[in-house]
Amino acid sequence: MFVTDSGVRIIRCVGAIVRDSAGRLLLVQRNNEPGRGMWSLPGGRVEAGESDATALARELLEETGLSVRPGPLVGSVERAAPNGVYVIYDYACELAGGTLRPGDDARDAAWVDSAGFAALQRTGRLIPELAETLREWGQVP
């Protein structure tokens, strides 16, 4: 985290775009604010001294029980945070192992196909702007 010259707190975060062998997208149902109960990409804050790759691997293991190999940056977004701004860097990640299970910050974790993703969007259960952002990046399942 750092503070800009204008006094805005910038909180660096990472997110993972992970697909299984069937092309389904990994999503988690958030257990905490912001977005409690909504579905989103897994990820979280980059801790002091961590690289984005290290943070991704840690967050994925904590939230989903899965090991990943972080790959290229797909895109970044800014979202409002209490007293600041989350700057989220989303990376393509390759599944390396583990067993899918919701972890500490997740109520649930699931592989979602295109029909499931569309249903989550239609019923308003995706984090705001997630579908639009993934569509712009060509990452919708």
C-alpha atoms as a printed R data frame, in Angstrom:
    type eleno elety resid chain resno       x       y       z
1   ATOM     1    CA   MET     A     1   0.000   0.000   0.000
2   ATOM     2    CA   PHE     A     2   1.146   3.524  -0.641
3   ATOM     3    CA   VAL     A     3  -0.366   6.985  -0.508
4   ATOM     4    CA   THR     A     4  -0.351   9.277  -3.521
5   ATOM     5    CA   ASP     A     5   0.648  12.939  -3.350
6   ATOM     6    CA   SER     A     6  -3.070  13.761  -3.237
7   ATOM     7    CA   GLY     A     7  -3.509  11.566  -0.137
8   ATOM     8    CA   VAL     A     8  -5.282   8.613  -1.789
9   ATOM     9    CA   ARG     A     9  -4.371   5.195  -0.336
10  ATOM    10    CA   ILE     A    10  -3.487   2.750  -3.128
11  ATOM    11    CA   ILE     A    11  -3.922  -0.909  -2.143
12  ATOM    12    CA   ARG     A    12  -2.200  -3.304  -4.565
13  ATOM    13    CA   CYS     A    13  -4.123  -6.517  -5.188
14  ATOM    14    CA   VAL     A    14  -3.914  -9.488  -7.534
15  ATOM    15    CA   GLY     A    15  -6.519 -11.715  -9.123
16  ATOM    16    CA   ALA     A    16  -6.226 -15.040 -10.907
17  ATOM    17    CA   ILE     A    17  -7.826 -16.097 -14.159
18  ATOM    18    CA   VAL     A    18  -7.630 -19.890 -13.942
19  ATOM    19    CA   ARG     A    19  -9.292 -22.430 -16.232
20  ATOM    20    CA   ASP     A    20  -9.609 -26.169 -15.855
21  ATOM    21    CA   SER     A    21  -9.102 -28.694 -18.656
22  ATOM    22    CA   ALA     A    22 -12.757 -28.214 -19.732
23  ATOM    23    CA   GLY     A    23 -12.256 -24.438 -20.109
24  ATOM    24    CA   ARG     A    24 -14.327 -23.556 -17.055
25  ATOM    25    CA   LEU     A    25 -13.364 -20.433 -15.079
26  ATOM    26    CA   LEU     A    26 -12.475 -20.579 -11.391
27  ATOM    27    CA   LEU     A    27 -14.646 -18.277  -9.260
28  ATOM    28    CA   VAL     A    28 -15.025 -17.799  -5.518
29  ATOM    29    CA   GLN     A    29 -17.984 -16.578  -3.538
30  ATOM    30    CA   ARG     A    30 -16.672 -13.849  -1.258
31  ATOM    31    CA   ASN     A    31 -17.071 -14.387   2.476
32  ATOM    32    CA   ASN     A    32 -16.049 -10.842   3.455
33  ATOM    33    CA   GLU     A    33 -16.613  -7.265   2.338
34  ATOM    34    CA   PRO     A    34 -16.310  -5.818  -0.154
35  ATOM    35    CA   GLY     A    35 -18.785  -7.912  -2.083
36  ATOM    36    CA   ARG     A    36 -19.743 -10.420   0.601
37  ATOM    37    CA   GLY     A    37 -21.801 -13.218  -0.989
38  ATOM    38    CA   MET     A    38 -20.895 -12.186  -4.559
39  ATOM    39    CA   TRP     A    39 -18.859 -14.292  -6.982
40  ATOM    40    CA   SER     A    40 -15.480 -13.036  -8.191
41  ATOM    41    CA   LEU     A    41 -12.044 -14.090  -9.354
42  ATOM    42    CA   PRO     A    42  -9.910 -15.449  -6.522
43  ATOM    43    CA   GLY     A    43  -7.164 -13.182  -5.254
44  ATOM    44    CA   GLY     A    44  -6.397 -10.538  -2.683
45  ATOM    45    CA   ARG     A    45  -3.938  -8.032  -1.323
46  ATOM    46    CA   VAL     A    46  -0.240  -8.126  -2.056
47  ATOM    47    CA   GLU     A    47   1.549  -8.153   1.300
48  ATOM    48    CA   ALA     A    48   4.638  -6.049   1.995
49  ATOM    49    CA   GLY     A    49   7.695  -7.586   0.338
50  ATOM    50    CA   GLU     A    50   5.666  -9.983  -1.841
51  ATOM    51    CA   SER     A    51   5.821 -10.150  -5.611
52  ATOM    52    CA   ASP     A    52   2.551 -10.427  -7.513
53  ATOM    53    CA   ALA     A    53   3.394 -14.060  -8.359
54  ATOM    54    CA   THR     A    54   3.995 -14.942  -4.710
55  ATOM    55    CA   ALA     A    55   0.780 -13.195  -3.648
56  ATOM    56    CA   LEU     A    56  -1.206 -15.035  -6.344
57  ATOM    57    CA   ALA     A    57   0.104 -18.434  -5.287
58  ATOM    58    CA   ARG     A    58  -0.570 -17.693  -1.598
59  ATOM    59    CA   GLU     A    59  -4.058 -16.270  -2.168
60  ATOM    60    CA   LEU     A    60  -5.138 -19.133  -4.452
61  ATOM    61    CA   LEU     A    61  -3.967 -21.767  -2.004
62  ATOM    62    CA   GLU     A    62  -5.692 -19.980   0.915
63  ATOM    63    CA   GLU     A    63  -8.969 -19.309  -0.921
64  ATOM    64    CA   THR     A    64  -9.341 -22.412  -3.082
65  ATOM    65    CA   GLY     A    65  -6.892 -25.134  -2.009
66  ATOM    66    CA   LEU     A    66  -5.361 -25.017  -5.496
67  ATOM    67    CA   SER     A    67  -1.749 -24.484  -6.529
68  ATOM    68    CA   VAL     A    68  -1.155 -22.318  -9.584
69  ATOM    69    CA   ARG     A    69   1.694 -21.113 -11.751
70  ATOM    70    CA   PRO     A    70   1.175 -17.399 -12.391
71  ATOM    71    CA   GLY     A    71   1.476 -16.345 -16.012
72  ATOM    72    CA   PRO     A    72   1.104 -13.112 -17.964
73  ATOM    73    CA   LEU     A    73  -0.785 -10.039 -16.858
74  ATOM    74    CA   VAL     A    74  -4.202  -9.959 -18.555
75  ATOM    75    CA   GLY     A    75  -5.309  -6.540 -17.316
76  ATOM    76    CA   SER     A    76  -5.857  -4.298 -14.327
77  ATOM    77    CA   VAL     A    77  -8.797  -2.495 -12.776
78  ATOM    78    CA   GLU     A    78  -9.351   0.057 -10.045
79  ATOM    79    CA   ARG     A    79 -12.129  -0.339  -7.512
80  ATOM    80    CA   ALA     A    80 -13.191   1.836  -4.588
81  ATOM    81    CA   ALA     A    81 -11.830   0.785  -1.211
82  ATOM    82    CA   PRO     A    82 -12.584   2.122   2.255
83  ATOM    83    CA   ASN     A    83 -10.362   5.212   2.448
84  ATOM    84    CA   GLY     A    84  -8.637   4.484  -0.833
85  ATOM    85    CA   VAL     A    85  -8.506   2.549  -4.084
86  ATOM    86    CA   TYR     A    86  -7.846  -1.125  -4.806
87  ATOM    87    CA   VAL     A    87  -5.633  -1.486  -7.881
88  ATOM    88    CA   ILE     A    88  -6.109  -5.104  -8.973
89  ATOM    89    CA   TYR     A    89  -3.723  -6.804 -11.405
90  ATOM    90    CA   ASP     A    90  -5.327  -9.896 -12.949
91  ATOM    91    CA   TYR     A    91  -3.032 -12.628 -14.269
92  ATOM    92    CA   ALA     A    92  -3.621 -15.759 -16.325
93  ATOM    93    CA   CYS     A    93  -2.620 -18.702 -14.152
94  ATOM    94    CA   GLU     A    94  -2.056 -22.361 -14.917
95  ATOM    95    CA   LEU     A    95  -3.512 -24.953 -12.569
96  ATOM    96    CA   ALA     A    96  -0.676 -26.935 -10.962
97  ATOM    97    CA   GLY     A    97  -2.492 -29.130  -8.418
98  ATOM    98    CA   GLY     A    98  -4.562 -29.321  -5.277
99  ATOM    99    CA   THR     A    99  -8.195 -30.075  -4.517
100 ATOM   100    CA   LEU     A   100 -10.817 -27.377  -4.953
101 ATOM   101    CA   ARG     A   101 -12.362 -26.323  -1.650
102 ATOM   102    CA   PRO     A   102 -13.387 -22.927  -0.267
103 ATOM   103    CA   GLY     A   103 -10.827 -21.472   2.106
104 ATOM   104    CA   ASP     A   104 -10.530 -18.626   4.593
105 ATOM   105    CA   ASP     A   105 -11.950 -15.733   2.536
106 ATOM   106    CA   ALA     A   106 -14.331 -17.792   0.407
107 ATOM   107    CA   ARG     A   107 -17.811 -19.079   1.168
108 ATOM   108    CA   ASP     A   108 -17.628 -21.295  -1.874
109 ATOM   109    CA   ALA     A   109 -15.376 -21.998  -4.854
110 ATOM   110    CA   ALA     A   110 -16.439 -23.435  -8.197
111 ATOM   111    CA   TRP     A   111 -15.468 -24.090 -11.796
112 ATOM   112    CA   VAL     A   112 -18.010 -22.169 -13.878
113 ATOM   113    CA   ASP     A   113 -18.874 -22.818 -17.515
114 ATOM   114    CA   SER     A   114 -20.453 -20.292 -19.879
115 ATOM   115    CA   ALA     A   115 -24.038 -21.176 -18.843
116 ATOM   116    CA   GLY     A   116 -23.176 -20.914 -15.144
117 ATOM   117    CA   PHE     A   117 -21.377 -17.611 -15.666
118 ATOM   118    CA   ALA     A   118 -24.352 -16.211 -17.604
119 ATOM   119    CA   ALA     A   119 -26.709 -17.338 -14.821
120 ATOM   120    CA   LEU     A   120 -24.588 -15.630 -12.154
121 ATOM   121    CA   GLN     A   121 -24.562 -12.451 -14.229
122 ATOM   122    CA   ARG     A   122 -28.293 -12.577 -14.981
123 ATOM   123    CA   THR     A   123 -29.155 -13.003 -11.284
124 ATOM   124    CA   GLY     A   124 -26.818 -10.202 -10.139
125 ATOM   125    CA   ARG     A   125 -24.487 -12.473  -8.188
126 ATOM   126    CA   LEU     A   126 -21.209 -11.405  -9.829
127 ATOM   127    CA   ILE     A   127 -19.020  -8.653  -8.380
128 ATOM   128    CA   PRO     A   128 -19.966  -5.399 -10.176
129 ATOM   129    CA   GLU     A   129 -18.226  -4.940 -13.522
130 ATOM   130    CA   LEU     A   130 -16.645  -8.418 -13.511
131 ATOM   131    CA   ALA     A   131 -18.556  -9.714 -16.538
132 ATOM   132    CA   GLU     A   132 -17.928  -6.552 -18.537
133 ATOM   133    CA   THR     A   133 -14.220  -6.538 -17.696
134 ATOM   134    CA   LEU     A   134 -13.728 -10.213 -18.515
135 ATOM   135    CA   ARG     A   135 -15.638  -9.726 -21.766
136 ATOM   136    CA   GLU     A   136 -13.345  -6.803 -22.743
137 ATOM   137    CA   TRP     A   137 -10.324  -9.009 -22.026
138 ATOM   138    CA   GLY     A   138 -11.752 -12.006 -23.938
139 ATOM   139    CA   GLN     A   139 -11.840 -14.108 -20.748
140 ATOM   140    CA   VAL     A   140 -15.535 -14.999 -20.334
141 ATOM   141    CA   PRO     A   141 -15.968 -18.792 -20.164
